[in-house]
Amino acid sequence: MNFPMTQILSFSSPAPGADPRLTDLRAEIGRIERGCAAGIPAVLPTGVAALDGHLPFRGLPLKRLHEVVAAGEREAGAALGFLLALLSRVMRIEAGPVLWCGRRPELHAPALAALGLDPARLILVRARTETDRLWAFEEGLRTKGLAAAVAELEKPLDLAGSRRLQLAAEKGTTGFALRLDGGEAAASAVETRWRIAAAPSVPPADDPDGVGDPRWRVALERCRGGRPGHWLMEKNDATGDLALAPALRDRPDLPAGARVAG
Amino acid sequence: MVALDRGATLLGLAPGESVADARARVPELHVAASDSAGDGRALEALADWAQRYAPVVALDRQSATVAGGIGGDAGLWLDATGCAHLFGGEEAMGLDLRHRIERLGFAARVAVAATPASSWALARYADAAEGVTVAEPEAEREMIAGLAVAALRLPAVVTSALMRLGLKRIGDLAAAPRAPLVARFGEVLVRRLDQVFGLVEEPLAPVRPPPSFRARLVFPDGIGNPDDLALAARRLCERLSGQLDRAQQGVRRIELAAYRLDGEVGRLTIGFARPVWDPERMFRLIRDRIGQIDPGPGVEVAILSTLAAEPLIATQMPLIADAREAGDDVAGLVDRLAGRFGETDVHGLAPLDSHLPERAPRRRAPLKGARKDVWQTRRRRPQRLLDQPEPVEALALLPDHPPARFRWRGRSHRVVRADPAERIADEWWREQAPTRDYFRVEDEDGRRFWLRRDGLSEKGETPAWSLHGLFA
């Protein structure tokens, strides 16, 4: 993994609540970069202030194509976790079912329900070939009335393919291309591309050997109208909220329950 | 002998005689082994084919059965009500039917009459120049009265007894007093009489339930190009949709039947997640699968019929137009996906009350989700549960502890954190399987896995480790 160990944000992103003129200006620049085609998209704030501040529209654009890639073949769990965190936020504000296509979607419904993501809203499709998966994904992206469409893909999207899917999403529904096997990324027209790896958790206070809330190294590799960035994030399993991992708590040698002034 | 052709009958031979006797009288007799199962299948295929003329087609298997054979008198009934005008009248329809059956290699006689019994009698016993008899309503009674009593579908013993009594024509019987006839020959005789004159109803048992709605197109020269077929399907969808719209009905299942020039019938059935009347939605699904119909030498009749129609009730039409449109879009998506991948590969998830993780969710049709689904969320479960647990090599320092290391898919993971074991016993009504323990563990890089141990070392079993899921 080529992530620096505790590099936690931040570039020159403004703090939350920054000058609205700056936001407008950023949107304007984004519009110019897009060639005016799509205008300002509807945006879903991720709930992580530093992340929203970094993203050009202060959140994740809806009705666009996003790509979430595992940072290696063993990072499937982390990549899926990050995707589900985003998806459950999308499902909270967008009505309708979610299309999920994959070779063999191995989603475990009770675990999704525990994340606050209603399994009854899922339409699962088993598609054996990549062509079939892309076909189903595109059909889903074109469909109004879905909350989102997700495809577990095995190959990187190419430029033409991603452009086609992005256009479909703009008229239909938010899309997530998920690559759990990791692998390279080709030049593509996706709105954002995220690369996710696991990071060691901090044990719960009552069990120093136990497994704590999940932490991920989240790298934004590509962002239309914005810049790359990377963050160390933690998901609160109890509330489902994403947050930046408190930097000092990340030291593995820190005694459990220690309090750090800072 | 089960059946005879016309030539053999003219020589005085009859079904039921032995082959040896017949050969003694007619040495040049050509005999073929009977195949009553094959005859039955051929008759069914013919009934399938005949639905191009009318939706209700019934088999007449009983005729001329000797020793279980179907015989040469087997027939079909077609309920031609409301169909003849498509062919230019009853006579034209009969001629068309007869010519086409002949082209398929069968000799046939056709009669069009008011009841199943009278058409049966006229087809077999009336003199007809072209092999087609049409009984005009006002003349039918008289035509029937002139036929031999054999035309009544009575047991052979009854027929011959009637002949001996001098009751040779159906008209003779109709004029005779009823009570003695019933006393002597039983109730069947007067029932047949009433049926042939249309005094009692004789229901037909159709080979396939008749559709509520049906649209039909004819191509006299046949079409074989898939694009032409698709175009035909689009026009059929529009016509069917018009009928559905007028009746305020939607369809859940439709069937496209392609009647080929060679007598074969290709069928394509399509189901919908929600009742549909929109021609565009019907057509899109047909178009995706039109390749499944083999046009062979050409398709000359195409019929689109509803297999399951139901009223479009108010609850299926949400008040807000947008929501309805969006819902239709999603239902249309499900239909297209099911059309391409099959209904079992497009599904939703429903809770099943089982504490075994792999059994807890069950598949169900998509979009059938209920608000009252209750999921067990108390226990930590991996977001990704592998269909098949994958064996891992694990090294546990103490018998009841999580492993210190394990190797999965060729890579070694050092376990730095683990939750206490969760024991899951197999459901008590299933025996054999050993008790399992599950551990949520985290490796040195923060990856989280659900490890499973089968078997208890305290019982002297050698534990087997596997990886059953991935945590976020």
Interface residues (C-beta under 8 A of the other chain):
Chain A: M1 E73 R74 E75 A76 G77 A78 L80 G81 F82 L84 A85 G96 P97 L99 R104 E106 L107 H108 A109 P110 A111 L112 A113 A114 L115 D118 P119 A120 R121 L122 I123 L124 V125 R126 A127 D132 W135 A136 E139 G140 T143 K144 G145 L146 A197 A198 A199 P200 S201 P203 D207 D209 G210 V211 G212 P214 R215 K235
Chain B: E325 A326 G327 D328 D329 V330 G332 L333 V334 R336 L337 R340 F341 D345 V346 H347 G348 L349 A350 P351 P357 A360 P361 P366 L367 G369 A370 R371 D373 W375 Q376 T377 R379 R380 R381 P382 Q383 R384 L385 L386 D387 R409 R411 V416 R417 A418 D419 P420 R440 V441 E442 E444 D445 G446 R447 R448 F449 G469 L470 F471 A472
